[in-house]
Amino acid sequence: MKVDDLNFANMAGSRSSSDRSLRDALYQWEAWKDNVETGEPCWNKSVQERWNQPKGYITFSLTGGTHLHFSQVANAVLIAKQVKATLVLTDLGGKNAGEKRDFGDVYDVHKFMSSLNGTVNIAYHQPPELSAKKLPIARIPSVISEGYVTANIEPIFKRKGYLKIETYFPTPYMTKVDGMNNMNSVSCMVAFEALQLQAGLKEFIDSVLEKLHTLSQESHGRFIAVDWRAEMLGTKRCQGTTATEKKNCFSAQEIGQFLNKIGFEKNTTIYLTQDGWHNSLDALTNIFPNTYTKESLIPLDKARKFSDFTNVIDFYVCSQSDVFVPAFSKLFYSSVVGQRIALQKLQILDPAQATSADAKDYISSYISQKNHWAYSCFC
């Protein structure tokens, strides 16, 4: 459904005369799912291809937040598939330098291996013959093609028989790829089927979501997730914004003013990705007092247990909130959008897109123009 077809009546500034507030109108998107379906997965049959004896090994680095893992894993899977190697699961980088976590501490290993059965051979533990070797490293961009692998990866792999993949992220990296091919299909299957949270972590994040819904009774159990972090305000990207450039990052006060301007009411519940409280958040709570960070939602004993998973919590809460608002244009935003497209949660408002008081002007262009890579995954 085109954005113009959506029922945005009463969603502009005149809240006092509206029969339905902007908030309620936005939440009605739930009832429009049949009209905005992303379609069925395109990858189920297109990537199945067996071979009898894989040759050599592909391992990979899994670093940064959860929002980066999908591309890192997908690249490793599709390279291993093309060169007919065994994929070796890797440890994850911890919250602090030098820390490591097992792949299974975050992701469901059984689901991962069963989903990719017939697509690539997988080793959960590093084979002994690799332990003493210094693996050559190939640094690759986050989006690659079959031709890229043929030209840049296969020659190295054929010489050595083993290779470590490191993925870097040029921006933007989640824009739509024209057409579907076998390589894209592998990425789709990894992102939206194979790479799922392990049961204990998923149960914990579900409890955070349930608490947010409980706290949102005055807004029909619905809440907004805002990706806002104080440290981003000091980055070069934010400092470089000028009057002649499109504004691409917003203070806490500006986010509050934005949500108020387009019609959200004072009792709206807001979740922030900020770690801990920051003094500048007082300006937001003056407008929306029901504003929470994860620390205020998680019991102390659970906070200790899941202290290394703050990015995972933020990513999945933002992916499953009723409305998502990015305060910054960055990789976290585009990755969350991909998950929301798969979940058909298309209620994404980007304050960087306009200066009007009309909510429809702020619908993410990823959604209004269907130019996100995830749309290539659904037929």
C-alpha positions as a printed NumPy array, in Angstrom:
array([[  0.   ,   0.   ,   0.   ],
       [  1.256,   3.455,  -0.856],
       [  1.673,   5.932,   1.963],
       [ -0.963,   8.165,   0.372],
       [ -3.459,   5.333,   0.747],
       [ -2.97 ,   5.109,   4.507],
       [ -5.646,   6.696,   6.675],
       [ -3.751,   9.678,   8.017],
       [ -6.879,  11.719,   8.655],
       [ -6.648,  13.621,  11.958],
       [ -2.897,  12.981,  12.168],
       [ -1.729,  16.572,  11.804],
       [ -1.55 ,  19.318,  14.361],
       [ -5.171,  20.017,  15.381],
       [ -5.379,  17.484,  18.198],
       [ -8.051,  19.274,  20.207],
       [-10.616,  18.997,  17.39 ],
       [ -9.696,  15.467,  16.284],
       [-11.98 ,  12.545,  17.004],
       [ -8.918,  10.33 ,  17.127],
       [ -5.518,  11.373,  18.35 ],
       [ -2.402,  10.888,  16.263],
       [ -1.309,   8.219,  18.677],
       [ -4.445,   6.147,  18.144],
       [ -4.292,   6.638,  14.389],
       [ -0.711,   5.396,  14.28 ],
       [ -1.625,   2.339,  16.307],
       [ -4.354,   1.527,  13.804],
       [ -1.576,   0.494,  11.412],
       [ -1.914,  -2.866,  13.134],
       [ -5.307,  -3.269,  11.486],
       [ -3.901,  -2.389,   8.065],
       [ -1.444,  -5.305,   7.946],
       [ -3.365,  -7.088,   5.196],
       [ -2.831,  -4.047,   2.993],
       [  0.856,  -3.479,   3.721],
       [  2.165,  -7.041,   3.768],
       [  5.774,  -7.423,   2.725],
       [  4.974, -10.784,   1.09 ],
       [  6.221, -14.326,   1.55 ],
       [  9.93 , -15.188,   1.992],
       [ 11.744, -15.616,  -1.323],
       [ 14.657, -17.636,  -0.008],
       [ 13.136, -20.962,   1.08 ],
       [ 13.974, -22.978,  -2.021],
       [ 16.504, -20.877,  -3.858],
       [ 19.541, -21.484,  -1.652],
       [ 19.402, -25.238,  -1.082],
       [ 22.417, -26.864,  -2.734],
       [ 24.335, -29.772,  -1.272],
       [ 27.831, -31.024,  -1.91 ],
       [ 29.37 , -34.18 ,  -0.543],
       [ 32.744, -33.119,   0.813],
       [ 33.41 , -29.489,   1.779],
       [ 36.985, -28.358,   1.195],
       [ 38.702, -26.153,   3.746],
       [ 37.328, -23.719,   6.304],
       [ 35.875, -20.231,   6.498],
       [ 35.797, -18.458,   9.849],
       [ 34.789, -14.873,  10.571],
       [ 34.855, -11.984,  13.027],
       [ 31.656, -11.171,  14.875],
       [ 32.123,  -7.731,  16.381],
       [ 30.107,  -4.651,  17.281],
       [ 26.44 ,  -4.68 ,  18.165],
       [ 23.763,  -7.171,  17.218],
       [ 22.64 ,  -4.855,  14.42 ],
       [ 25.945,  -5.595,  12.631],
       [ 25.937,  -9.351,  13.138],
       [ 23.41 , -10.135,  10.415],
       [ 25.711,  -8.878,   7.652],
       [ 28.829, -10.378,   9.218],
       [ 27.27 , -13.824,   9.475],
       [ 25.556, -13.616,   6.078],
       [ 28.834, -12.75 ,   4.344],
       [ 30.584, -15.698,   5.97 ],
       [ 27.762, -18.097,   5.047],
       [ 27.532, -17.052,   1.414],
       [ 31.327, -17.146,   0.969],
       [ 31.547, -20.609,   2.541],
       [ 28.719, -21.742,   0.285],
       [ 30.331, -20.418,  -2.889],
       [ 33.822, -21.784,  -2.196],
       [ 32.306, -25.023,  -0.812],
       [ 34.03 , -24.727,   2.56 ],
       [ 32.959, -25.577,   6.103],
       [ 31.814, -22.536,   8.078],
       [ 33.359, -22.406,  11.561],
       [ 31.24 , -20.604,  14.17 ],
       [ 33.102, -17.867,  15.977],
       [ 33.138, -16.301,  19.411],
       [ 31.555, -12.885,  19.867],
       [ 33.423,  -9.861,  21.118],
       [ 32.455,  -8.929,  24.68 ],
       [ 31.385,  -5.559,  26.036],
       [ 34.957,  -4.777,  27.084],
       [ 38.186,  -5.182,  25.118],
       [ 39.51 ,  -8.725,  25.205],
       [ 36.245, -10.28 ,  26.397],
       [ 34.642, -13.077,  24.392],
       [ 31.29 , -14.842,  24.442],
       [ 30.283, -18.091,  22.877],
       [ 28.094, -17.868,  19.759],
       [ 25.459, -19.847,  21.67 ],
       [ 25.377, -17.276,  24.493],
       [ 23.466, -14.974,  22.15 ],
       [ 22.114, -17.053,  19.288],
       [ 20.183, -20.312,  18.994],
       [ 22.828, -22.665,  17.591],
       [ 20.363, -25.485,  16.81 ],
       [ 18.101, -23.095,  14.874],
       [ 21.061, -21.652,  13.014],
       [ 22.468, -25.007,  11.962],
       [ 19.11 , -26.566,  11.089],
       [ 18.043, -23.529,   9.026],
       [ 21.243, -23.709,   6.986],
       [ 21.241, -27.483,   6.619],
       [ 21.711, -28.168,   2.927],
       [ 23.062, -24.679,   2.3  ],
       [ 26.449, -24.822,   4.019],
       [ 28.386, -27.254,   6.212],
       [ 28.906, -25.848,   9.737],
       [ 31.395, -26.682,  12.493],
       [ 30.408, -25.468,  15.954],
       [ 33.984, -25.719,  17.312],
       [ 37.219, -24.76 ,  15.601],
       [ 38.901, -27.832,  14.101],
       [ 42.227, -28.748,  15.744],
       [ 44.148, -28.266,  12.507],
       [ 43.255, -24.563,  12.514],
       [ 44.34 , -23.868,  16.092],
       [ 48.037, -23.507,  15.319],
       [ 47.586, -21.638,  12.046],
       [ 47.677, -17.901,  11.454],
       [ 44.661, -17.445,   9.254],
       [ 44.837, -15.006,   6.342],
       [ 42.236, -12.252,   6.685],
       [ 39.997, -10.863,   3.972],
       [ 38.327,  -7.511,   4.745],
       [ 35.142,  -7.182,   2.745],
       [ 32.284,  -4.642,   2.498],
       [ 28.953,  -5.481,   4.079],
       [ 27.213,  -6.08 ,   0.737],
       [ 29.018,  -8.33 ,  -1.739],
       [ 28.152, -10.13 ,  -4.95 ],
       [ 28.989, -13.547,  -6.368],
       [ 31.395, -11.81 ,  -8.741],
       [ 33.131, -10.116,  -5.812],
       [ 33.702, -13.482,  -4.139],
       [ 35.017, -15.003,  -7.372],
       [ 37.485, -12.169,  -7.951],
       [ 38.601, -11.355,  -4.413],
       [ 38.014, -14.338,  -2.143],
       [ 38.37 , -17.536,  -4.156],
       [ 42.018, -16.95 ,  -5.199],
       [ 43.124, -16.551,  -1.574],
       [ 41.04 , -19.486,  -0.388],
       [ 42.349, -21.81 ,  -3.119],
       [ 45.947, -21.078,  -2.103],
       [ 45.414, -21.631,   1.619],
       [ 42.295, -23.74 ,   2.096],
       [ 41.237, -21.568,   5.025],
       [ 40.355, -17.91 ,   5.479],
       [ 39.006, -15.481,   8.081],
       [ 36.408, -12.936,   6.964],
       [ 36.188,  -9.438,   8.458],
       [ 33.272,  -7.232,   7.366],
       [ 33.346,  -3.446,   7.346],
       [ 30.347,  -1.157,   6.957],
       [ 30.274,   1.683,   4.471],
       [ 27.118,   3.804,   4.764],
       [ 24.458,   3.425,   3.66 ],
       [ 24.655,  -0.354,   3.471],
       [ 21.034,  -1.491,   3.752],
       [ 19.59 ,   0.049,   0.605],
       [ 17.636,  -2.186,  -1.709],
       [ 19.476,  -4.446,  -4.138],
       [ 17.927,  -4.606,  -7.606],
       [ 16.511,  -8.066,  -8.205],
       [ 17.054, -11.223,  -6.217],
       [ 19.888, -13.662,  -6.762],
       [ 21.309, -16.614,  -4.901],
       [ 23.713, -14.475,  -2.878],
       [ 20.952, -12.15 ,  -1.657],
       [ 18.816, -15.173,  -0.804],
       [ 21.486, -16.449,   1.578],
       [ 21.622, -13.059,   3.306],
       [ 17.838, -13.053,   3.625],
       [ 17.751, -16.506,   5.17 ],
       [ 20.456, -15.627,   7.698],
       [ 18.851, -12.32 ,   8.71 ],
       [ 15.242, -13.428,   8.947],
       [ 15.316, -17.146,   9.686],
       [ 18.628, -18.632,  10.786],
       [ 19.984, -16.03 ,  13.222],
       [ 17.594, -16.1  ,  16.19 ],
       [ 18.185, -15.366,  19.877],
       [ 18.841, -18.247,  22.233],
       [ 15.839, -19.126,  24.396],
       [ 16.959, -17.612,  27.726],
       [ 17.901, -14.254,  26.207],
       [ 14.723, -14.112,  24.132],
       [ 12.608, -14.856,  27.213],
       [ 14.338, -12.045,  29.105],
       [ 13.809,  -9.485,  26.308],
       [ 10.178, -10.598,  26.018],
       [  9.795,  -9.777,  29.727],
       [ 11.146,  -6.254,  29.092],
       [  8.641,  -5.816,  26.259],
       [  5.829,  -7.106,  28.46 ],
       [  6.736,  -4.601,  31.191],
       [  6.7  ,  -1.744,  28.669],
       [  3.247,  -2.797,  27.473],
       [  2.06 ,  -2.957,  31.09 ],
       [  3.396,   0.547,  31.775],
       [  1.526,   1.807,  28.714],
       [ -2.029,   1.105,  29.817],
       [ -3.065,   4.716,  29.256],
       [ -2.005,   4.355,  25.623],
       [ -3.673,   0.981,  25.052],
       [ -0.514,  -0.966,  25.917],
       [  1.466,   0.655,  23.105],
       [  4.845,   2.396,  23.361],
       [  7.435,   4.24 ,  21.272],
       [ 11.08 ,   3.179,  21.117],
       [ 13.564,   5.964,  20.403],
       [ 17.173,   5.288,  19.484],
       [ 18.825,   8.114,  21.404],
       [ 22.269,   8.043,  23.019],
       [ 23.988,  10.978,  24.662],
       [ 27.419,  10.078,  23.306],
       [ 26.21 ,  10.483,  19.724],
       [ 25.684,  14.208,  20.256],
       [ 29.422,  14.715,  20.567],
       [ 30.34 ,  12.897,  17.372],
       [ 31.664,  14.602,  14.257],
       [ 28.503,  13.655,  12.373],
       [ 26.321,  15.652,  14.753],
       [ 28.742,  18.527,  15.16 ],
       [ 29.001,  18.816,  11.388],
       [ 25.31 ,  19.513,  10.874],
       [ 24.871,  23.031,   9.434],
       [ 21.953,  25.162,   8.353],
       [ 22.53 ,  24.121,   4.732],
       [ 22.592,  20.396,   5.507],
       [ 19.776,  18.044,   6.349],
       [ 19.616,  17.659,  10.128],
       [ 20.445,  14.069,  10.977],
       [ 20.713,  13.95 ,  14.759],
       [ 18.518,  15.315,  17.507],
       [ 18.826,  16.174,  21.179],
       [ 16.476,  14.674,  23.754],
       [ 14.564,  17.956,  23.934],
       [ 14.2  ,  18.038,  20.139],
       [ 12.838,  14.486,  20.13 ],
       [ 10.268,  15.479,  22.741],
       [  9.271,  18.557,  20.764],
       [  9.002,  16.475,  17.588],
       [  6.709,  13.859,  19.124],
       [  4.594,  16.569,  20.741],
       [  4.387,  18.554,  17.491],
       [  3.005,  15.667,  15.463],
       [  0.428,  14.806,  18.085],
       [  1.622,  12.265,  20.64 ],
       [  0.061,  12.903,  24.029],
       [  1.801,  13.489,  27.335],
       [  0.993,  10.033,  28.729],
       [  2.754,   8.242,  25.857],
       [  5.303,   5.67 ,  27.054],
       [  8.794,   6.064,  25.58 ],
       [ 11.724,   3.627,  25.687],
       [ 15.227,   5.058,  25.106],
       [ 18.313,   3.117,  24.035],
       [ 20.476,   5.365,  26.255],
       [ 22.573,   3.416,  28.793],
       [ 21.77 ,   4.965,  32.174],
       [ 20.285,   8.388,  32.763],
       [ 21.663,  11.61 ,  31.317],
       [ 20.925,  15.135,  32.533],
       [ 19.697,  16.238,  29.109],
       [ 16.858,  13.695,  29.346],
       [ 15.116,  15.943,  31.878],
       [ 14.004,  18.144,  28.977],
       [ 12.315,  15.104,  27.392],
       [ 10.614,  13.951,  30.579],
       [  9.188,  17.449,  31.056],
       [  7.193,  16.765,  27.885],
       [  6.766,  12.975,  28.217],
       [  7.149,  11.923,  31.863],
       [  6.655,   8.214,  31.073],
       [ 10.153,   7.859,  29.625],
       [ 12.316,   4.859,  30.524],
       [ 15.77 ,   3.464,  29.936],
       [ 16.487,  -0.244,  30.283],
       [ 18.002,   0.25 ,  33.757],
       [ 14.649,   1.39 ,  35.144],
       [ 12.874,  -1.655,  33.695],
       [ 15.201,  -4.499,  34.691],
       [ 15.466,  -5.968,  38.227],
       [ 18.93 ,  -5.679,  39.76 ],
       [ 19.654,  -9.426,  39.677],
       [ 18.714,  -9.601,  35.999],
       [ 20.687,  -6.435,  35.26 ],
       [ 23.873,  -8.11 ,  36.462],
       [ 23.199, -11.292,  34.512],
       [ 22.422,  -9.492,  31.256],
       [ 24.801,  -6.534,  31.594],
       [ 26.747,  -7.622,  28.485],
       [ 23.615,  -7.684,  26.332],
       [ 22.527,  -4.036,  26.382],
       [ 22.824,  -3.64 ,  22.603],
       [ 20.864,  -6.866,  22.05 ],
       [ 18.084,  -5.584,  24.328],
       [ 17.947,  -2.22 ,  22.551],
       [ 17.914,  -3.772,  19.101],
       [ 15.057,  -6.169,  19.752],
       [ 12.968,  -3.68 ,  21.752],
       [ 13.299,  -1.157,  18.901],
       [ 12.471,  -3.877,  16.383],
       [  9.255,  -4.834,  18.178],
       [  7.983,  -1.537,  19.588],
       [  4.695,  -0.141,  18.324],
       [  6.444,   2.911,  16.868],
       [ 10.168,   3.39 ,  16.229],
       [ 11.868,   6.806,  16.05 ],
       [ 15.588,   7.128,  15.191],
       [ 17.268,  10.195,  16.666],
       [ 20.334,   9.544,  14.501],
       [ 20.817,   8.386,  10.916],
       [ 23.172,   5.468,  11.427],
       [ 23.576,   1.713,  10.968],
       [ 21.437,   0.818,  13.985],
       [ 18.483,   2.598,  12.363],
       [ 18.732,   0.783,   9.031],
       [ 19.226,  -2.605,  10.702],
       [ 16.176,  -2.119,  12.933],
       [ 14.132,  -1.181,   9.865],
       [ 15.089,  -4.491,   8.235],
       [ 13.746,  -6.471,  11.179],
       [ 10.589,  -4.368,  11.341],
       [  9.915,  -4.957,   7.639],
       [ 10.169,  -8.7  ,   8.234],
       [  7.791,  -8.383,  11.214],
       [  5.469,  -6.037,   9.246],
       [  5.917,  -3.371,  11.912],
       [  6.146,  -0.445,   9.516],
       [  5.38 ,   2.343,  11.995],
       [  8.707,   4.186,  11.678],
       [  8.882,   7.981,  11.966],
       [ 12.124,   9.712,  10.982],
       [ 12.383,  13.294,  12.339],
       [ 15.161,  14.048,   9.835],
       [ 12.817,  13.832,   6.857],
       [ 10.773,  17.015,   7.229],
       [ 10.032,  20.1  ,   9.3  ],
       [  6.235,  20.069,   9.027],
       [  3.628,  19.147,  11.649],
       [  2.121,  16.483,   9.401],
       [  3.023,  12.991,  10.598],
       [  2.844,  11.394,   7.17 ],
       [  5.804,  13.515,   6.066],
       [  7.967,  11.69 ,   8.597],
       [  7.292,   8.102,   7.544],
       [ 10.715,   6.581,   6.949],
       [ 11.689,   6.647,   3.273],
       [ 12.788,   3.034,   3.73 ],
       [  9.052,   2.328,   4.072],
       [  7.404,   4.955,   1.877],
       [  9.752,   4.243,  -1.041],
       [ 10.369,   0.566,  -0.244],
       [ 14.076,   1.107,  -0.858],
       [ 15.412,  -1.016,   1.995],
       [ 17.396,  -4.162,   1.249],
       [ 14.911,  -6.255,   3.279],
       [ 12.175,  -5.742,   0.698],
       [ 14.255,  -7.848,  -1.699],
       [ 13.702, -10.803,   0.632],
       [  9.918, -10.953,   0.283],
       [  7.964, -11.753,  -2.865]])
